């Protein structure tokens, strides 16, 4: 007999008598968490009946405005769908309201209970079904890079690194892997770990990244890709909330500073068969793995140009793709090589895996992992063969071919049949329409740089 889902709500409320309200959260196309806040007395009803949200929540642009071109707004009557709790995600939000706030992830369904096609979490579930049918289980780990910035802008109105809580000085150096920098922000990082423990998020390591105020926090691998992405989405919310609590802003913009490294979302993926064997691990321990690993890599490389519209979802995303700043510029791969797009990390052969290094920190984690798994499935199904692995500096050997044009990226995505079949053509139609309208809006804005360069001289 299956457990009553309401029992999860009752047990939580009994364990947390101080909780006064719960945020019901759902990830939109941009990865922005939207939803409703309910009093604790309504929680059991949500578990029993779900909660209504308009389907147009997946038509919202970054401003929170409905993009009517998606067809999910007034043309469809802007009707509701039912959202249901994601089991295991009901947790306290210790940085909110003195610990009296909780949160719960939701996912949207059609009136008949079928998955709603435009919900990014359901898009990932659709792709995972392909692996289930062939007896494979993806194992996924997500690495998140982000910047801490001062809540006060500089004299020019631009963002700036925060003042160190320890020294009171503003960082100006990279200090990659600096332990001293971790010590200076120890209270902030410890608060993240404490909150993550309360939310049962499986944190792995934290490190100082290669720009002032830039950090990376990694999640442990998980053999449920949906859960891995749930954790990534919730960790981003946690980091932002704890940062505010400590007087900073945390940003997952792909390129917050023009002259510094951007922030990425790196994803590690391996595949287990029905016996729990990693199909990427060669019996002889060969570092480049098995035929399955080679095919998976080939699928990722072949679909990478068309994937850019999903992996780089906004205007700022494409400013990250600049030479010399540790960003892949072409579909390349190699063993233990951080200059390539698809890296096979060194280490224990039993843990042989793929690290995908293209997407920015601003990507929707569900859509990122769905896209990568669709590409891997494509490579496995068609027995694709990758080009030779790169040794040495890939930037010096392979010319940039990945587009840095938002418009071209969306055009490539629209013409691609592999991703449309895997992610759903209706979903891609909504996604592309949403992104195109936002791109058109950016073309109406004139930057200060354009005035400085052109106003008097052309």
MARMIKOL-384782 format. One record per residue (C-alpha): residue number from 1; residue in three letters; chain; x, y, z. Coordinates in steps of 0.5 Angstrom, whole numbers, plus 2048, in hexadecimal, padded with zeros to 3 digits. Layout:
 num residu chaine  xx  yy  zz
 NUM    ALA      A   X   Y   Z
...
***
This chain:
 num residu chaine  xx  yy  zz
   1    UNK      A 800 800 800
   2    UNK      A 803 807 7FE
   3    UNK      A 804 80C 803
   4    UNK      A 7FF 812 804
   5    UNK      A 802 818 801
   6    UNK      A 7FF 81C 807
   7    UNK      A 803 818 80C
   8    UNK      A 809 81C 80A
   9    UNK      A 806 823 80B
  10    UNK      A 803 820 812
  11    UNK      A 80A 81E 814
  12    UNK      A 80D 824 812
  13    UNK      A 808 829 816
  14    UNK      A 809 824 81C
  15    UNK      A 811 825 81B
  16    UNK      A 811 82C 81A
  17    UNK      A 80B 830 81F
  18    UNK      A 80E 836 81E
  19    UNK      A 80D 837 816
  20    UNK      A 808 83C 814
  21    UNK      A 808 83B 80D
  22    UNK      A 80A 838 807
  23    UNK      A 80D 83A 800
  24    UNK      A 80A 836 7FA
  25    UNK      A 810 836 7F5
  26    UNK      A 810 835 7EE
  27    UNK      A 815 836 7E9
  28    UNK      A 814 83A 7E3
  29    UNK      A 818 83A 7DC
  30    UNK      A 81D 83F 7DF
  31    UNK      A 81E 83A 7E5
  32    UNK      A 81A 840 7E9
  33    UNK      A 816 83D 7EF
  34    UNK      A 80F 83F 7EF
  35    UNK      A 809 83D 7F2
  36    UNK      A 805 83E 7F9
  37    UNK      A 806 83F 800
  38    UNK      A 801 83B 804
  39    UNK      A 7FF 83B 80C
  40    UNK      A 801 835 80F
  41    UNK      A 7FA 833 810
  42    UNK      A 7F9 832 809
  43    UNK      A 7FF 82D 808
  44    UNK      A 7FB 827 808
  45    UNK      A 7F6 829 803
  46    UNK      A 7FC 82B 7FE
  47    UNK      A 7FF 824 7FF
  48    UNK      A 7F8 821 7FE
  49    UNK      A 7F5 825 7F8
  50    UNK      A 7FB 829 7F6
  51    UNK      A 7FB 830 7F4
  52    UNK      A 7F8 834 7EE
  53    UNK      A 7FD 839 7EA
  54    UNK      A 7FC 83B 7E3
  55    UNK      A 800 838 7DE
  56    UNK      A 803 83F 7DC
  57    UNK      A 808 83E 7E1
  58    UNK      A 80C 83B 7DC
  59    UNK      A 80B 841 7D7
  60    UNK      A 80E 846 7DC
  61    UNK      A 814 84A 7DA
  62    UNK      A 819 84C 7DE
  63    UNK      A 815 852 7E0
  64    UNK      A 80F 84D 7E2
  65    UNK      A 80B 850 7DD
  66    UNK      A 807 84B 7D8
  67    UNK      A 80A 84A 7D1
  68    UNK      A 803 849 7CD
  69    UNK      A 807 846 7C7
  70    UNK      A 808 83F 7CB
  71    UNK      A 801 83E 7CB
  72    UNK      A 800 83D 7D2
  73    UNK      A 7FD 844 7D4
  74    UNK      A 7F6 847 7D2
  75    UNK      A 7F6 843 7CB
  76    UNK      A 7F5 83D 7CF
  77    UNK      A 7F0 840 7D4
  78    UNK      A 7F6 840 7D9
  79    UNK      A 7F3 83A 7DD
  80    UNK      A 7F6 837 7E3
  81    UNK      A 7F9 830 7E4
  82    UNK      A 7FA 82C 7EA
  83    UNK      A 801 82C 7ED
  84    UNK      A 803 826 7F2
  85    UNK      A 808 826 7F7
  86    UNK      A 80F 823 7F6
  87    UNK      A 810 81D 7FB
  88    UNK      A 816 81E 800
  89    UNK      A 817 826 7FE
  90    UNK      A 813 829 804
  91    UNK      A 818 82C 808
  92    UNK      A 819 832 80D
  93    UNK      A 81C 838 80A
  94    UNK      A 820 83A 810
  95    UNK      A 822 841 80D
  96    UNK      A 81B 843 80D
  97    UNK      A 817 846 812
  98    UNK      A 81B 844 818
  99    UNK      A 81B 83D 815
 100    UNK      A 813 83D 816
 101    UNK      A 813 83C 80E
 102    UNK      A 813 836 80A
 103    UNK      A 813 834 802
 104    UNK      A 810 82E 7FE
 105    UNK      A 812 82D 7F7
 106    UNK      A 80C 82C 7F2
 107    UNK      A 80B 829 7EB
 108    UNK      A 805 82B 7E6
 109    UNK      A 800 826 7E3
 110    UNK      A 7FB 826 7DE
 111    UNK      A 7F3 825 7E0
 112    UNK      A 7F4 81D 7DF
 113    UNK      A 7FA 81D 7E3
 114    UNK      A 7FF 81C 7DD
 115    UNK      A 805 820 7DE
 116    UNK      A 805 828 7DB
 117    UNK      A 809 828 7D5
 118    UNK      A 80C 82F 7D7
 119    UNK      A 80E 82E 7DE
 120    UNK      A 816 82D 7DE
 121    UNK      A 816 828 7E3
 122    UNK      A 811 823 7DF
 123    UNK      A 815 825 7D9
 124    UNK      A 81B 821 7DC
 125    UNK      A 816 81C 7DF
 126    UNK      A 815 81A 7D7
 127    UNK      A 81C 81A 7D5
 128    UNK      A 81D 815 7DB
 129    UNK      A 818 810 7D9
 130    UNK      A 81C 80F 7D3
 131    UNK      A 822 80C 7D7
 132    UNK      A 81D 808 7DC
 133    UNK      A 81A 805 7D6
 134    UNK      A 821 802 7D4
 135    UNK      A 823 800 7DB
 136    UNK      A 828 806 7DC
 137    UNK      A 828 80B 7E2
 138    UNK      A 82C 812 7E2
 139    UNK      A 830 814 7E8
 140    UNK      A 831 81B 7E8
 141    UNK      A 834 821 7EC
 142    UNK      A 834 828 7EB
 143    UNK      A 839 82D 7EC
 144    UNK      A 837 835 7ED
 145    UNK      A 83B 83B 7ED
 146    UNK      A 839 841 7EF
 147    UNK      A 83B 848 7F1
 148    UNK      A 83A 84C 7F8
 149    UNK      A 839 854 7F6
 150    UNK      A 839 85A 7FB
 151    UNK      A 831 85C 7FC
 152    UNK      A 834 863 7FA
 153    UNK      A 836 865 7F3
 154    UNK      A 83C 869 7F1
 155    UNK      A 83C 870 7EF
 156    UNK      A 83B 86E 7E8
 157    UNK      A 835 86A 7EA
 158    UNK      A 838 863 7E9
 159    UNK      A 839 85D 7ED
 160    UNK      A 83F 85C 7F1
 161    UNK      A 842 857 7F6
 162    UNK      A 840 857 7FD
 163    UNK      A 844 859 803
 164    UNK      A 847 853 806
 165    UNK      A 844 852 80D
 166    UNK      A 84A 850 810
 167    UNK      A 84F 856 80D
 168    UNK      A 84A 85B 80B
 169    UNK      A 84E 85B 804
 170    UNK      A 84B 85B 7FD
 171    UNK      A 84E 855 7F9
 172    UNK      A 852 857 7F3
 173    UNK      A 855 850 7F2
 174    UNK      A 853 849 7EF
 175    UNK      A 856 845 7F5
 176    UNK      A 854 83F 7F2
 177    UNK      A 853 839 7F7
 178    UNK      A 855 83E 7FC
 179    UNK      A 854 83B 803
 180    UNK      A 855 842 806
 181    UNK      A 84F 844 802
 182    UNK      A 84B 83F 805
 183    UNK      A 84D 841 80C
 184    UNK      A 84B 848 80A
 185    UNK      A 844 846 808
 186    UNK      A 843 840 80D
 187    UNK      A 83D 842 811
 188    UNK      A 839 843 80A
 189    UNK      A 83C 83C 808
 190    UNK      A 83A 838 80E
 191    UNK      A 833 83B 80E
 192    UNK      A 832 838 807
 193    UNK      A 835 832 80A
 194    UNK      A 830 832 810
 195    UNK      A 82A 834 80C
 196    UNK      A 82C 82F 807
 197    UNK      A 82C 829 80C
 198    UNK      A 825 82B 80F
 199    UNK      A 822 82B 808
 200    UNK      A 826 824 807
 201    UNK      A 82A 827 800
 202    UNK      A 830 823 7FF
 203    UNK      A 836 828 7FF
 204    UNK      A 83C 825 7FD
 205    UNK      A 842 82B 7FD
 206    UNK      A 842 832 7FD
 207    UNK      A 848 836 7F9
 208    UNK      A 84B 83D 7F8
 209    UNK      A 84A 83E 7F0
 210    UNK      A 84E 842 7EB
 211    UNK      A 84B 849 7EC
 212    UNK      A 84A 84E 7F2
 213    UNK      A 844 84C 7F6
 214    UNK      A 843 846 7F2
 215    UNK      A 842 83F 7F5
 216    UNK      A 840 838 7F3
 217    UNK      A 83B 833 7F7
 218    UNK      A 83B 82C 7F5
 219    UNK      A 835 827 7F6
 220    UNK      A 837 81F 7F7
 221    UNK      A 835 81A 7F1
 222    UNK      A 82E 818 7F1
 223    UNK      A 82B 812 7EE
 224    UNK      A 824 815 7ED
 225    UNK      A 825 81B 7E8
 226    UNK      A 81F 81E 7EA
 227    UNK      A 821 81F 7F1
 228    UNK      A 828 821 7EF
 229    UNK      A 825 827 7EB
 230    UNK      A 820 828 7F1
 231    UNK      A 826 829 7F5
 232    UNK      A 829 82E 7F1
 233    UNK      A 823 832 7F0
 234    UNK      A 822 832 7F8
 235    UNK      A 829 834 7F9
 236    UNK      A 829 83A 7F4
 237    UNK      A 823 83D 7F9
 238    UNK      A 827 83B 7FF
 239    UNK      A 82D 83E 7FD
 240    UNK      A 82A 845 7FB
 241    UNK      A 826 845 801
 242    UNK      A 82C 844 806
 243    UNK      A 830 849 802
 244    UNK      A 82A 84E 804
 245    UNK      A 82A 84C 80B
 246    UNK      A 832 84D 80B
 247    UNK      A 831 854 807
 248    UNK      A 833 852 800
 249    UNK      A 830 850 7FA
 250    UNK      A 831 84A 7F6
 251    UNK      A 831 84A 7EF
 252    UNK      A 830 844 7EA
 253    UNK      A 831 848 7E4
 254    UNK      A 836 845 7DF
 255    UNK      A 83A 84B 7DE
 256    UNK      A 839 851 7E4
 257    UNK      A 840 854 7E2
 258    UNK      A 842 855 7DB
 259    UNK      A 84A 854 7DC
 260    UNK      A 849 84E 7E1
 261    UNK      A 847 847 7E0
 262    UNK      A 840 845 7E0
 263    UNK      A 83C 840 7E4
 264    UNK      A 83A 839 7E1
 265    UNK      A 836 833 7E3
 266    UNK      A 83A 82D 7E2
 267    UNK      A 837 826 7E2
 268    UNK      A 83A 820 7E3
 269    UNK      A 836 81A 7E0
 270    UNK      A 837 812 7E1
 271    UNK      A 832 80C 7DF
 272    UNK      A 831 806 7E3
 273    UNK      A 82E 800 7E0
 274    UNK      A 829 7FB 7E3
 275    UNK      A 82E 7F8 7E7
 276    UNK      A 831 7FF 7EA
 277    UNK      A 837 7FE 7E5
 278    UNK      A 83A 805 7E3
 279    UNK      A 83A 804 7DB
 280    UNK      A 83F 809 7DA
 281    UNK      A 844 805 7DE
 282    UNK      A 849 801 7DA
 283    UNK      A 84B 7FA 7DD
 284    UNK      A 852 7FC 7DB
 285    UNK      A 852 803 7DE
 286    UNK      A 853 806 7D8
 287    UNK      A 852 80E 7D9
 288    UNK      A 84E 80F 7D3
 289    UNK      A 849 80A 7D6
 290    UNK      A 844 805 7D2
 291    UNK      A 841 806 7CB
 292    UNK      A 83B 808 7CF
 293    UNK      A 83F 80E 7D2
 294    UNK      A 841 810 7CB
 295    UNK      A 83A 810 7C8
 296    UNK      A 838 814 7CD
 297    UNK      A 83D 819 7CC
 298    UNK      A 83C 819 7C5
 299    UNK      A 834 81A 7C6
 300    UNK      A 836 820 7CA
 301    UNK      A 83B 823 7C5
 302    UNK      A 836 822 7BF
 303    UNK      A 830 826 7C3
 304    UNK      A 834 82B 7C6
 305    UNK      A 833 830 7C1
 306    UNK      A 82C 830 7C1
 307    UNK      A 82C 82F 7C8
 308    UNK      A 82F 836 7C9
 309    UNK      A 828 839 7CA
 310    UNK      A 826 835 7D0
 311    UNK      A 82D 835 7D3
 312    UNK      A 82E 83D 7D2
 313    UNK      A 827 83F 7D3
 314    UNK      A 827 847 7D3
 315    UNK      A 82B 84D 7D1
 316    UNK      A 830 84D 7D7
 317    UNK      A 832 846 7D5
 318    UNK      A 835 847 7CF
 319    UNK      A 83A 84C 7D2
 320    UNK      A 83D 846 7D6
 321    UNK      A 840 843 7CF
 322    UNK      A 846 847 7CE
 323    UNK      A 84D 844 7CD
 324    UNK      A 852 843 7D3
 325    UNK      A 84D 843 7D8
 326    UNK      A 84C 83B 7D9
 327    UNK      A 846 83B 7D5
 328    UNK      A 845 835 7CF
 329    UNK      A 845 839 7C9
 330    UNK      A 844 832 7C4
 331    UNK      A 841 82B 7C5
 332    UNK      A 848 828 7C8
 333    UNK      A 849 822 7CD
 334    UNK      A 84F 81F 7D0
 335    UNK      A 852 81C 7D6
 336    UNK      A 853 820 7DC
 337    UNK      A 853 826 7D8
 338    UNK      A 850 82C 7DB
 339    UNK      A 851 830 7D4
 340    UNK      A 84B 82B 7D1
 341    UNK      A 844 82C 7D1
 342    UNK      A 843 824 7D3
 343    UNK      A 848 822 7D8
 344    UNK      A 849 81B 7DA
 345    UNK      A 84C 81C 7E1
 346    UNK      A 852 818 7E4
 347    UNK      A 851 814 7EA
 348    UNK      A 84E 80D 7EC
 349    UNK      A 84C 809 7E6
 350    UNK      A 846 807 7E9
 351    UNK      A 843 80E 7E9
 352    UNK      A 845 80F 7E2
 353    UNK      A 840 815 7E0
 354    UNK      A 83F 81B 7DB
 355    UNK      A 840 822 7DD
 356    UNK      A 83C 827 7D9
 357    UNK      A 83F 82E 7DA
 358    UNK      A 83B 832 7D5
 359    UNK      A 835 835 7D8
 360    UNK      A 835 83B 7DC
 361    UNK      A 833 83C 7E4
 362    UNK      A 82C 83F 7E1
 363    UNK      A 82A 839 7DE
 364    UNK      A 823 835 7E0
 365    UNK      A 826 82F 7E3
 366    UNK      A 821 82B 7E1
 367    UNK      A 821 82D 7DA
 368    UNK      A 829 82C 7DA
 369    UNK      A 829 825 7DD
 370    UNK      A 823 823 7D8
 371    UNK      A 827 826 7D2
 372    UNK      A 82D 822 7D4
 373    UNK      A 82A 81C 7D5
 374    UNK      A 826 81C 7CE
 375    UNK      A 82D 81D 7CB
 376    UNK      A 830 817 7CE
 377    UNK      A 82A 813 7CD
 378    UNK      A 82A 815 7C5
 379    UNK      A 832 813 7C5
 380    UNK      A 830 80D 7C8
 381    UNK      A 82A 80B 7C4
 382    UNK      A 82E 80D 7BD
 383    UNK      A 835 80A 7BF
 384    UNK      A 838 810 7BE
 385    UNK      A 840 811 7BE
 386    UNK      A 843 817 7C1
 387    UNK      A 849 81A 7BD
 388    UNK      A 850 819 7C1
 389    UNK      A 851 81C 7C8
 390    UNK      A 854 822 7C9
 391    UNK      A 85B 822 7CC
 392    UNK      A 85E 829 7CE
 393    UNK      A 85B 830 7CE
 394    UNK      A 854 82F 7CA
 395    UNK      A 854 837 7C9
 396    UNK      A 85A 837 7C5
 397    UNK      A 858 831 7C1
 398    UNK      A 851 832 7BF
 399    UNK      A 84E 838 7BC
 400    UNK      A 847 83B 7C0
 401    UNK      A 841 838 7BC
 402    UNK      A 83C 838 7C2
 403    UNK      A 837 83E 7C0
 404    UNK      A 838 844 7C5
 405    UNK      A 831 847 7C2
 406    UNK      A 82B 846 7C6
 407    UNK      A 827 847 7BF
 408    UNK      A 82B 842 7BB
 409    UNK      A 82B 83D 7C1
 410    UNK      A 823 83D 7C1
 411    UNK      A 823 83C 7BA
 412    UNK      A 827 836 7BB
 413    UNK      A 823 833 7C0
 414    UNK      A 81D 834 7BC
 415    UNK      A 820 830 7B6
 416    UNK      A 822 82A 7BA
 417    UNK      A 81E 824 7BA
 418    UNK      A 822 820 7BF
 419    UNK      A 821 825 7C5
 420    UNK      A 819 826 7C3
 421    UNK      A 818 81F 7C3
 422    UNK      A 81B 81E 7CA
 423    UNK      A 819 824 7CE
 424    UNK      A 812 824 7CA
 425    UNK      A 811 829 7C4
 426    UNK      A 80B 82C 7C8
 427    UNK      A 810 82E 7CD
 428    UNK      A 815 831 7C9
 429    UNK      A 810 835 7C5
 430    UNK      A 80E 838 7CC
 431    UNK      A 815 839 7CE
 432    UNK      A 818 83C 7C7
 433    UNK      A 812 841 7C7
 434    UNK      A 813 843 7CE
 435    UNK      A 81B 844 7CD
 436    UNK      A 81A 848 7C6
 437    UNK      A 815 84D 7C9
 438    UNK      A 81A 84E 7CF
 439    UNK      A 820 84F 7CA
 440    UNK      A 81B 854 7C6
 441    UNK      A 81A 858 7CC
 442    UNK      A 822 858 7CD
 443    UNK      A 823 85B 7C6
 444    UNK      A 81F 861 7C8
 445    UNK      A 824 863 7CE
 446    UNK      A 82A 868 7CC
 447    UNK      A 830 867 7D1
 448    UNK      A 834 86C 7D4
 449    UNK      A 83A 869 7D0
 450    UNK      A 836 86B 7CA
 451    UNK      A 835 872 7CC
 452    UNK      A 83D 872 7CE
 453    UNK      A 83F 86F 7C7
 454    UNK      A 83B 872 7C2
 455    UNK      A 836 878 7C4
 456    UNK      A 83C 87D 7C2
 457    UNK      A 840 879 7BD
 458    UNK      A 83B 877 7B8
***
